[in-house]
Amino acid sequence: MVYMIEELYNHIGGDYAKAISRMQNDERIKKYLKFFLMDESYQQLAQAMEAHNCEEAFRGAHTLKGVSQNMAFAVLGNIVEQITEELRAKDFDKALETFPKVTESYQKVIEEIKRIME
C-alpha cells in the first residue's frame, strides 16, 4: 500500500488542505518534504539550547517556525511559534520547558516523512 501525503498530514497534525492549496499537488509537496529533511534549523535550535545561547536558539526557532508553517505542519508550527516567542522575550527557562515538546513534534514529522519516502 502506498503511503499517502494526506495520511502524513493527518498523522502529524498538519493541514493538508492548506498544503495542497499552496503547493498544488502531492508531487510538489513530496519535493518540499525532501527539502524539509535537509533543513538544519532544528539542529541549530537544539545545539543553541544545549549551549544556552538564546540568540542563536531564537534564529533556529524562527527559521524552523517559518519552514513548518510554510509546509502547513500545524502542530509543529504552533509549538515552534511558542518557543520562538519565548526566546524573543529572552525567557530561556520557559523555552527550556517548551523545547522537549518541539523535539517530540519535530521527530514525529521527520519519522513520517521518512516513512513516505520509502
N, C-alpha and C positions, 0 to 999 in steps of 0.2 A: 504494500500500500504506500502510495506516495504521500509524504508529509506535506500538508498544505500550508501556505503562507497564512491564511486566515486562522488556522489552528494555532500557529505560533503566536499570533497576536492574542488569541483567547487565553493561551497558557501563561503568557507573561503580563496580562492585564494591559494590553495595548489597545489602540483604537484603529482597527483595520480599515474602517470606512474613511477615516482621516488620512491614513497612509495611502490608500488607493486613490483618493481624490488628489493627493499631492503628486504621487508617482505614476499614476495612470494604469499600471498593470503589475501583476505578480513578478514578471521577469525583471522589471526595473527595481521593484522592492528587493528582490533577491540580490541584485547587483549592489545595492546600498547596504544590505545586510553584511555582505563580504567586506565592504569598507568599514563598517562598524567594528568588525572583528579586528581590524588593523589599527583602529583608533587607540591612541595611547593616553587619552585624558584620564581614564580611571587609574592607570598606573601612576601618572603624575600626582593625582589626588592621594592615592594610597601612600606613596613614598613621602609626600609632604606631610601627611597626617602623622606618619611614623616619626618624622623628623621634627614634629611640632612647628612646622613652617606655615603659618596661617596665610601669608600672602601667596605662596606657591600652591597651597591647597585650594585657595579661592580660584586661582587660574584654572586648575584642573577641573574643579567642580563646575565652574562656569562653562567651560568648553563641553564637558560631559552633559550638562543640562541642555545646551543648545542642540547637540547631536541627538540626544534622546528625544527631545521634543520634536525635532525635525522628522525623526523616524516614527513619531506617534507612539512611542513607548510610554504610555500614560503613567503607569505605576512608578517606573524608574525615573521618569522625568519629574514627577511630583516630589519624590524623596530627594532627588538631587537638587531640585529647586530649594527645598528646605535647608539642606546643608550649605548651599551657596549663600543663602541669606544669612545663615548663622555665621559663616566665615566673613561675609561682607561686614557684618556688625562686630567682627573680631571676637565673637563668643566661641573661642576654641573648645572650651569644656563642653558646651552644648553640641558642637559639631562632633566631638569625640563620641558622644552618646548616640548621635544620628548615624555615624559612619558605618556601624555594623549592618544597619538596615539598607544602606546604599550598597554595601558589598553583597548582601544576600540577593537583592533585586538584580544587581548587575550580573552576578554569577548565573542566576536563573535565565536571564536574557541570553548570555553567552552560550549556555548549555543548549538552549532551544535553537539558537541559530546554528550551532554546530550539528545538531540533530537534522536540521533541514538541509544542510549542505552534504549530508552523507549520500 
